[in-house]
Amino acid sequence: MNNEPQKQNNFINVLKGIGAILVITTHFSWTDAERTMFLFPFFIEMAVPLFMIISGYVYGLSYRRNNITSLRAAYAPFTIVKRIVQYTFPFILVYGLELVYMLVIGQITITS
């Protein structure tokens, strides 16, 4: 395994930030006329494909860093479990915080 410290790729981080803003923007209530405005489909609607490209690139870097050189190694049970844990814990944390917030503001109630 490659134990060299990895430098942050600031360009990728900036692209991810822009992509996040674009994804949020796509969830606004745009009319059909607004969605066909000049360059809207080429910038705003490209948020998800941008994330897919960035994800593929970052996964490739991750595989190189972890010396994963085959599909068998990429889909080994240890690798899959590691990815599931990596994404599930933050999801559970944010979901739990959202539930607590919704309870506090009274949007949901607990009944027995």
Backbone as CSV, one residue per row, in Angstrom:
resi,resn,N_x,N_y,N_z,CA_x,CA_y,CA_z,C_x,C_y,C_z
1,MET,0.842,-1.179,0.000,0.000,0.000,0.000,0.884,1.239,0.000
2,ASN,0.480,2.253,-0.685,1.237,3.487,-0.807,1.032,4.316,0.460
3,ASN,2.111,4.510,1.230,2.001,5.229,2.499,2.441,6.681,2.404
4,GLU,2.677,7.179,1.191,3.061,8.569,1.032,1.862,9.459,1.331
5,PRO,2.105,10.600,2.000,0.971,11.506,2.251,0.426,12.047,0.936
6,GLN,-0.887,12.102,0.851,-1.542,12.561,-0.373,-1.839,14.048,-0.268
7,LYS,-1.521,14.779,-1.313,-1.828,16.200,-1.357,-3.272,16.371,-1.830
8,GLN,-3.940,17.354,-1.272,-5.298,17.664,-1.711,-5.243,18.258,-3.106
9,ASN,-6.159,17.852,-3.955,-6.259,18.415,-5.284,-7.293,19.536,-5.217
10,ASN,-6.814,20.763,-5.073,-7.717,21.900,-4.892,-8.636,22.114,-6.085
11,PHE,-8.165,21.820,-7.285,-9.004,21.972,-8.465,-10.221,21.052,-8.381
12,ILE,-10.006,19.809,-7.977,-11.122,18.860,-7.819,-12.062,19.352,-6.726
13,ASN,-11.518,19.868,-5.625,-12.367,20.385,-4.546,-13.219,21.558,-5.019
14,VAL,-12.640,22.431,-5.825,-13.398,23.567,-6.373,-14.503,23.059,-7.298
15,LEU,-14.182,22.080,-8.157,-15.204,21.512,-9.047,-16.332,20.868,-8.261
16,LYS,-16.002,20.155,-7.178,-17.041,19.546,-6.347,-17.918,20.623,-5.705
17,GLY,-17.318,21.712,-5.252,-18.093,22.807,-4.663,-19.023,23.444,-5.669
18,ILE,-18.514,23.699,-6.871,-19.352,24.267,-7.934,-20.477,23.299,-8.284
19,GLY,-20.135,22.024,-8.377,-21.150,21.013,-8.678,-22.235,20.970,-7.618
20,ALA,-21.855,21.082,-6.347,-22.844,21.070,-5.263,-23.784,22.264,-5.385
21,ILE,-23.222,23.426,-5.682,-24.062,24.618,-5.862,-25.013,24.434,-7.038
22,LEU,-24.516,23.850,-8.123,-25.367,23.625,-9.297,-26.480,22.622,-9.002
23,VAL,-26.166,21.570,-8.233,-27.202,20.590,-7.878,-28.283,21.260,-7.045
24,ILE,-27.884,22.079,-6.080,-28.869,22.806,-5.272,-29.708,23.713,-6.164
25,THR,-29.066,24.368,-7.109,-29.774,25.275,-8.023,-30.796,24.529,-8.873
26,THR,-30.494,23.303,-9.267,-31.452,22.551,-10.093,-32.721,22.214,-9.332
27,HIS,-32.664,22.241,-7.996,-33.844,21.916,-7.201,-34.765,23.111,-6.968
28,PHE,-34.399,24.277,-7.452,-35.306,25.419,-7.376,-36.494,25.149,-8.294
29,SER,-37.596,25.858,-8.086,-38.761,25.645,-8.942,-38.647,26.515,-10.191
30,TRP,-37.938,26.002,-11.160,-37.761,26.688,-12.438,-38.946,26.375,-13.334
31,THR,-39.364,27.333,-14.123,-40.404,27.076,-15.126,-39.740,26.447,-16.346
32,ASP,-40.558,25.888,-17.223,-40.006,25.301,-18.442,-39.299,26.357,-19.286
33,ALA,-39.838,27.543,-19.311,-39.211,28.626,-20.079,-37.848,28.982,-19.499
34,GLU,-37.752,29.020,-18.180,-36.466,29.341,-17.553,-35.432,28.235,-17.786
35,ARG,-35.907,26.997,-17.794,-34.985,25.872,-18.007,-34.403,25.833,-19.421
36,THR,-35.041,26.506,-20.350,-34.518,26.526,-21.719,-33.807,27.835,-22.047
37,MET,-33.623,28.678,-21.033,-32.938,29.951,-21.252,-31.505,29.725,-21.704
38,PHE,-30.913,30.760,-22.207,-29.562,30.739,-22.744,-28.574,30.067,-21.785
39,LEU,-27.943,29.008,-22.238,-26.892,28.258,-21.549,-27.332,27.512,-20.288
40,PHE,-28.586,27.629,-19.845,-29.042,26.908,-18.650,-28.792,25.402,-18.768
41,PRO,-29.190,24.778,-19.896,-28.965,23.335,-19.991,-27.484,22.953,-19.994
42,PHE,-26.631,23.858,-20.406,-25.212,23.529,-20.511,-24.452,23.733,-19.211
43,PHE,-24.994,24.504,-18.286,-24.315,24.741,-17.019,-25.064,24.124,-15.848
44,ILE,-26.277,24.556,-15.618,-27.031,24.111,-14.447,-27.395,22.628,-14.558
45,GLU,-27.883,22.214,-15.702,-28.323,20.832,-15.880,-27.161,19.838,-15.969
46,MET,-25.944,20.319,-16.008,-24.775,19.440,-16.103,-24.192,19.081,-14.745
47,ALA,-24.888,19.416,-13.661,-24.367,19.174,-12.320,-24.164,17.681,-12.050
48,VAL,-25.149,16.857,-12.337,-25.032,15.424,-12.060,-23.956,14.775,-12.941
49,PRO,-23.925,15.042,-14.246,-22.821,14.478,-15.030,-21.452,14.949,-14.539
50,LEU,-21.355,16.187,-14.070,-20.096,16.677,-13.511,-19.698,15.837,-12.303
51,PHE,-20.653,15.561,-11.417,-20.361,14.724,-10.260,-19.959,13.314,-10.671
52,MET,-20.584,12.769,-11.694,-20.240,11.419,-12.141,-18.803,11.372,-12.660
53,ILE,-18.408,12.368,-13.420,-17.045,12.422,-13.938,-16.051,12.577,-12.795
54,ILE,-16.340,13.487,-11.868,-15.442,13.699,-10.727,-15.355,12.427,-9.881
55,SER,-16.490,11.766,-9.662,-16.483,10.531,-8.871,-15.624,9.456,-9.527
56,GLY,-15.746,9.303,-10.819,-14.916,8.323,-11.527,-13.440,8.632,-11.389
57,TYR,-13.085,9.897,-11.518,-11.689,10.301,-11.387,-11.176,10.044,-9.974
58,VAL,-11.969,10.441,-8.966,-11.551,10.267,-7.578,-11.466,8.781,-7.216
59,TYR,-12.409,7.969,-7.711,-12.329,6.526,-7.474,-11.073,5.945,-8.107
60,GLY,-10.738,6.405,-9.296,-9.507,5.950,-9.940,-8.284,6.281,-9.108
61,LEU,-8.239,7.493,-8.574,-7.125,7.871,-7.697,-7.091,7.014,-6.440
62,SER,-8.274,6.727,-5.892,-8.359,5.895,-4.695,-7.851,4.487,-4.983
63,TYR,-8.234,3.942,-6.132,-7.775,2.599,-6.492,-6.262,2.582,-6.677
64,ARG,-5.727,3.612,-7.290,-4.274,3.674,-7.477,-3.575,3.778,-6.125
65,ARG,-4.097,4.624,-5.248,-3.499,4.824,-3.932,-3.519,3.536,-3.112
66,ASN,-4.574,2.722,-3.279,-4.712,1.472,-2.524,-4.218,0.258,-3.296
67,ASN,-3.515,0.492,-4.397,-2.950,-0.583,-5.227,-3.997,-1.588,-5.691
68,ILE,-5.169,-1.105,-6.036,-6.218,-1.963,-6.592,-6.043,-1.931,-8.103
69,THR,-5.708,-3.092,-8.675,-5.365,-3.135,-10.097,-6.282,-4.027,-10.921
70,SER,-7.314,-4.592,-10.293,-8.220,-5.456,-11.050,-9.650,-5.269,-10.539
71,LEU,-10.604,-5.686,-11.356,-11.997,-5.628,-10.921,-12.238,-6.541,-9.729
72,ARG,-11.547,-7.677,-9.695,-11.693,-8.604,-8.570,-11.307,-7.915,-7.260
73,ALA,-10.220,-7.162,-7.283,-9.783,-6.449,-6.077,-10.723,-5.281,-5.769
74,ALA,-11.224,-4.606,-6.799,-12.118,-3.467,-6.594,-13.440,-3.893,-5.962
75,TYR,-13.899,-5.108,-6.270,-15.175,-5.591,-5.752,-15.009,-6.689,-4.726
76,ALA,-13.846,-6.752,-4.100,-13.616,-7.703,-3.014,-14.497,-7.311,-1.828
77,PRO,-14.946,-8.285,-1.057,-15.827,-7.972,0.072,-15.260,-6.902,1.009
78,PHE,-13.973,-6.948,1.318,-13.379,-5.950,2.208,-13.520,-4.549,1.617
79,THR,-13.275,-4.404,0.329,-13.365,-3.097,-0.324,-14.801,-2.584,-0.307
80,ILE,-15.741,-3.458,-0.586,-17.158,-3.064,-0.601,-17.610,-2.640,0.797
81,VAL,-17.271,-3.438,1.814,-17.668,-3.109,3.185,-17.039,-1.784,3.605
82,LYS,-15.792,-1.569,3.240,-15.114,-0.310,3.572,-15.863,0.874,2.971
83,ARG,-16.287,0.758,1.712,-17.031,1.853,1.061,-18.400,2.058,1.707
84,ILE,-19.081,0.974,2.036,-20.397,1.084,2.667,-20.279,1.809,4.003
85,VAL,-19.300,1.418,4.803,-19.093,2.062,6.100,-18.740,3.534,5.899
86,GLN,-17.888,3.803,4.926,-17.439,5.166,4.653,-18.597,6.099,4.335
87,TYR,-19.605,5.611,3.631,-20.731,6.453,3.243,-21.929,6.345,4.189
88,THR,-22.080,5.226,4.884,-23.260,5.012,5.712,-23.204,5.805,7.013
89,PHE,-22.072,5.837,7.678,-21.998,6.551,8.947,-22.312,8.037,8.806
90,PRO,-21.742,8.758,7.842,-22.143,10.168,7.692,-23.633,10.317,7.368
91,PHE,-24.179,9.404,6.553,-25.604,9.462,6.226,-26.447,9.303,7.482
92,ILE,-26.113,8.310,8.302,-26.885,8.062,9.530,-26.791,9.264,10.458
93,LEU,-25.617,9.866,10.569,-25.439,11.043,11.422,-26.321,12.203,10.947
94,VAL,-26.278,12.510,9.664,-27.067,13.622,9.133,-28.559,13.316,9.229
95,TYR,-28.943,12.072,8.941,-30.343,11.680,9.031,-30.850,11.815,10.470
96,GLY,-30.036,11.388,11.433,-30.414,11.512,12.844,-30.572,12.969,13.254
97,LEU,-29.636,13.820,12.819,-29.744,15.251,13.125,-30.999,15.856,12.510
98,GLU,-31.329,15.429,11.304,-32.547,15.928,10.659,-33.791,15.501,11.425
99,LEU,-33.821,14.253,11.877,-34.967,13.786,12.657,-35.121,14.572,13.955
100,VAL,-34.010,14.811,14.651,-34.065,15.593,15.884,-34.572,17.001,15.585
101,TYR,-34.064,17.612,14.537,-34.507,18.957,14.153,-36.005,18.972,13.855
102,MET,-36.483,17.971,13.112,-37.904,17.926,12.770,-38.770,17.711,14.017
103,LEU,-38.256,16.946,14.977,-38.976,16.782,16.243,-39.041,18.097,17.002
104,VAL,-37.927,18.813,17.032,-37.867,20.072,17.780,-38.818,21.112,17.197
105,ILE,-38.887,21.206,15.872,-39.767,22.221,15.274,-41.205,21.751,15.168
106,GLY,-41.451,20.489,15.530,-42.821,19.983,15.554,-43.331,19.487,14.206
107,GLN,-42.437,19.287,13.272,-42.879,18.805,11.967,-43.245,17.326,12.008
108,ILE,-42.617,16.570,12.937,-42.993,15.180,13.145,-43.182,14.970,14.641
109,THR,-43.962,13.977,14.996,-44.188,13.639,16.406,-44.004,12.149,16.593
110,ILE,-43.659,11.777,17.821,-43.525,10.370,18.150,-44.764,9.956,18.932
111,THR,-45.464,8.950,18.419,-46.649,8.451,19.101,-46.471,6.970,19.350
112,SER,-47.100,6.496,20.412,-46.981,5.073,20.717,-48.212,4.315,20.330
